[in-house]
Amino acid sequence: MLRGSDDAAGSTLWANNGSGAIVDRMVTRLGLTDTVRPPSIHPGYWGYTALSARDTVKIYRYLLDSAPAAIRDYVLGNLRQSTRCATDGYDQHFGIAGSFNRPWAVKQGWSGLSSGGCTATTATATNEPAGAVARTPAGAEAVDLARPALHTTGVVGAGDRSIVAVFTQHPGGTSYGKAHTDVGRLTRSLNVPGAPRPAGTWTGTWGSGVRVRTQATTASGTVTTLPAGVEVLAGCQKRGQQVSVPPYTDDWWAHLPQYGGYMTDIYLSVPENQVPGVPV
């Protein structure tokens, strides 16, 4: 659950440890003020537990400052191993994971969005929502369960220097690529002490089903498929196989350090064949 956001694991933990009583215990133990169990219309859906960015920061502070060392090391140790592809194949490396270099430990949340493209060795799904959504002070019944949610949380920097919690909701029908880009821009706009930022140029993309390859050729293996319209970080670029998408032809490929592979520059939203300012 900590590394791959495995819904089945979450459901097992929820059922075996008291369901909503888990939330009540943690509210008391950690002094949370914005957190309540799922609303009465969805009593068994752990993903609809209401919480806020403020309470999420309190949870990380508890882990860092108050929790027994064995618990802290177990939880954060697993969050440091967060996989790009969740157990159900969802691309969960948005926000913090894309905005800062390691070291970081992240736990993400989402609901109402389909990432597409990411692959995982196994795939499981349940009827439990995967993300938790922010609420108003009126309580769980006031949680907006309709709009897509995308949240990024974690600790960043050497010695877990900073805690980051960014909670967002988006208009109905928003694509994952658009939400991913917006959360990334918002996260990168924060002044986060000690957070190392990756070198490169953030660039928009166009097209759907655009593949990230192991090498600068369409014959090489596929690392992942980009969400439609997502913004990517180009670290460097080189000439490779010529690609034609009429009326465009381009033999430049950008290396995307966040994905560990190459994409043809033809699908980057730049006027030239190369990305301006990105080194060869």
C-alpha positions in Angstrom: 0.0 0.0 0.0 2.8 2.4 0.9 4.9 1.8 -2.2 2.4 1.0 -4.9 -1.0 2.3 -3.6 -2.4 -1.2 -3.7 -6.1 -0.9 -3.1 -6.5 -4.5 -2.1 -3.9 -4.1 0.6 -5.6 -0.9 1.8 -8.9 -2.6 2.0 -7.4 -5.5 4.0 -5.8 -3.1 6.5 -9.1 -1.1 6.7 -11.2 -4.2 7.5 -8.7 -5.8 9.9 -8.1 -2.8 12.0 -11.6 -1.4 12.7 -12.5 0.5 9.5 -13.7 4.0 10.5 -12.4 3.5 14.0 -8.9 3.7 12.6 -9.6 7.3 11.6 -11.0 8.1 15.0 -8.0 6.7 16.8 -5.5 8.7 14.7 -7.5 11.9 15.0 -7.1 11.6 18.8 -3.6 10.4 18.8 -2.2 13.0 16.4 -4.5 16.0 17.3 -6.0 16.2 13.8 -8.6 18.9 13.3 -9.8 18.4 9.6 -9.9 14.6 9.5 -13.1 12.4 9.8 -14.1 8.9 8.7 -15.9 8.5 5.3 -19.3 10.0 4.9 -22.4 8.1 5.8 -23.3 7.6 2.1 -20.0 5.8 1.6 -19.2 4.2 5.0 -16.9 1.4 3.7 -14.9 3.5 1.3 -11.6 4.2 3.0 -10.5 6.4 0.1 -13.3 8.9 1.0 -11.8 9.6 4.4 -11.8 13.4 4.7 -8.6 15.2 5.5 -6.7 18.4 4.6 -3.2 19.4 3.6 -2.8 20.9 7.0 -3.6 17.6 8.8 -1.4 15.7 6.3 1.6 17.9 7.4 0.7 16.9 11.0 0.8 13.2 10.1 4.3 13.6 8.6 5.4 15.6 11.6 4.2 12.8 13.9 6.2 10.3 11.8 9.4 12.5 11.9 9.2 13.7 15.5 7.1 11.5 17.7 6.5 8.0 16.3 8.7 5.1 17.5 11.8 4.8 15.3 10.7 1.4 14.0 7.4 2.8 12.8 9.0 5.9 11.3 11.7 3.9 9.4 9.1 1.4 8.2 6.7 3.9 6.8 9.2 6.4 5.4 11.4 3.6 4.1 8.6 2.2 2.0 7.5 5.7 0.8 11.1 6.2 -0.4 10.5 3.2 -2.6 7.3 4.6 -4.2 7.0 3.0 -7.7 6.2 5.1 -10.8 3.4 2.6 -11.6 0.9 1.9 -8.9 -0.2 -1.7 -8.5 -3.3 -1.0 -10.7 -1.1 0.6 -13.4 -1.7 4.3 -12.4 1.2 6.7 -13.0 1.6 8.0 -9.4 4.8 10.0 -9.9 3.3 13.4 -10.4 3.8 16.5 -8.2 6.7 16.0 -5.7 8.2 13.0 -7.6 8.4 15.0 -10.8 9.4 18.4 -9.3 12.3 17.4 -7.1 15.2 15.1 -7.3 15.6 12.4 -4.6 15.9 12.0 -1.7 12.2 12.1 -1.2 9.5 9.9 0.3 6.0 10.3 -1.3 2.4 9.2 -0.8 0.0 10.4 -3.5 -3.8 10.5 -3.7 -6.1 10.5 -6.7 -9.8 10.0 -7.6 -11.8 10.4 -10.8 -8.8 10.4 -13.2 -7.3 7.7 -15.5 -3.5 8.1 -16.1 -3.1 5.6 -19.0 0.2 4.4 -20.3 1.9 3.3 -17.1 2.5 -0.4 -16.8 2.9 -2.6 -13.7 3.8 -6.2 -13.1 0.5 -6.8 -11.5 -2.9 -5.2 -11.7 -5.5 -5.2 -9.0 -8.6 -3.1 -8.5 -11.4 -2.9 -6.0 -14.4 -0.6 -5.6 -12.5 1.4 -3.1 -11.7 4.9 -4.3 -7.9 5.4 -4.5 -7.6 9.0 -3.3 -8.7 11.1 -0.4 -10.4 14.4 -1.1 -10.1 17.7 0.7 -13.1 18.8 2.7 -14.7 21.9 4.2 -15.1 22.3 7.9 -18.7 21.1 7.7 -17.5 17.5 7.9 -17.4 14.4 5.8 -20.9 15.0 4.4 -19.6 18.2 2.7 -16.7 16.4 0.8 -16.8 17.1 -2.9 -16.9 13.5 -4.2 -17.7 14.6 -7.8 -14.7 16.6 -9.0 -11.4 14.8 -9.9 -8.7 15.0 -7.2 -5.0 14.8 -7.5 -2.9 15.2 -4.3 0.9 14.9 -3.8 2.4 14.6 -0.3 5.8 13.7 1.2 9.1 14.7 2.7 11.8 16.1 0.5 15.6 16.8 0.9 18.5 15.4 2.9 17.4 14.5 6.4 13.7 14.9 5.4 14.3 18.6 5.5 10.8 19.7 4.3 7.3 18.5 4.3 5.2 19.1 1.2 1.4 18.6 0.9 -0.4 19.9 -2.2 -4.2 19.0 -2.5 -6.0 19.9 -5.7 -9.5 19.3 -7.2 -10.2 19.9 -10.9 -13.3 20.6 -13.1 -15.2 17.5 -14.2 -13.8 16.0 -17.4 -10.2 17.3 -16.7 -7.7 14.9 -18.3 -4.9 13.3 -16.2 -2.3 15.1 -18.4 -3.8 18.5 -17.6 -4.2 17.8 -13.9 -0.6 16.3 -13.8 0.7 19.5 -15.4 -1.2 21.8 -13.1 -0.1 20.0 -9.9 3.5 19.9 -11.2 3.5 23.7 -11.8 1.9 24.4 -8.4 4.4 22.1 -6.6 7.4 23.7 -8.4 6.2 27.2 -7.5 6.6 26.4 -3.8 9.7 27.6 -1.9 10.8 24.2 -0.4 14.0 24.5 1.6 16.5 21.7 0.9 14.6 20.4 -2.1 17.0 19.6 -5.1 15.4 20.5 -8.4 16.2 18.6 -11.6 18.0 20.4 -14.4 16.2 20.9 -17.7 13.4 22.7 -19.4 9.7 22.0 -18.9 7.9 21.8 -22.2 4.3 21.0 -23.2 3.4 18.1 -25.4 0.7 17.3 -27.9 -0.7 14.1 -29.3 -1.9 11.0 -27.5 -0.2 7.7 -27.0 3.2 9.3 -27.3 5.8 6.7 -26.2 9.0 7.3 -24.2 11.7 5.0 -25.6 14.9 3.4 -24.2 16.8 4.9 -27.1 16.3 7.6 -29.8 14.5 5.3 -32.2 11.0 3.9 -32.7 12.5 0.4 -32.8 13.7 0.6 -29.2 11.7 -0.6 -26.2 8.9 1.4 -24.6 9.5 2.8 -21.1 6.0 4.3 -20.8 3.3 6.1 -22.7 2.8 9.8 -21.9 -0.6 11.1 -20.8 -2.1 13.3 -23.5 -1.1 16.9 -23.1 1.3 16.4 -20.1 4.2 18.8 -19.5 7.6 17.0 -19.5 11.1 17.9 -18.4 13.7 17.8 -21.2 17.2 17.3 -19.7 19.2 17.1 -23.0 18.6 16.1 -26.6 20.3 14.3 -29.5 19.8 13.3 -33.1 18.2 10.0 -33.7 15.8 8.3 -36.0 13.9 10.7 -38.3 10.2 10.7 -37.5 7.5 12.1 -39.8 4.0 13.2 -38.6 2.8 15.2 -41.7 3.4 18.1 -42.1 6.3 17.7 -39.6 9.6 15.8 -39.9 12.1 15.8 -37.1 15.2 13.7 -36.1 15.8 15.3 -32.7 14.9 13.4 -29.6 14.7 14.7 -26.0 15.9 12.8 -23.0 13.3 12.9 -20.2 15.1 12.3 -16.9 11.9 11.8 -14.9 11.0 8.8 -17.1 14.5 7.6 -17.9 14.0 7.5 -21.7 13.7 9.5 -24.9 10.8 11.0 -26.8 10.8 12.4 -30.3 10.9 16.2 -30.3 8.1 16.2 -32.9 5.5 15.9 -30.1 7.0 18.7 -28.1 5.2 22.0 -28.2 8.1 24.1 -29.5 8.3 26.0 -32.9 11.7 24.5 -33.8 12.9 21.0 -34.3 15.0 21.3 -31.2 14.0 22.5 -27.7 15.5 26.0 -27.2 18.1 26.1 -24.4 18.3 22.4 -23.9 21.9 21.1 -24.3 22.9 18.5 -26.9 
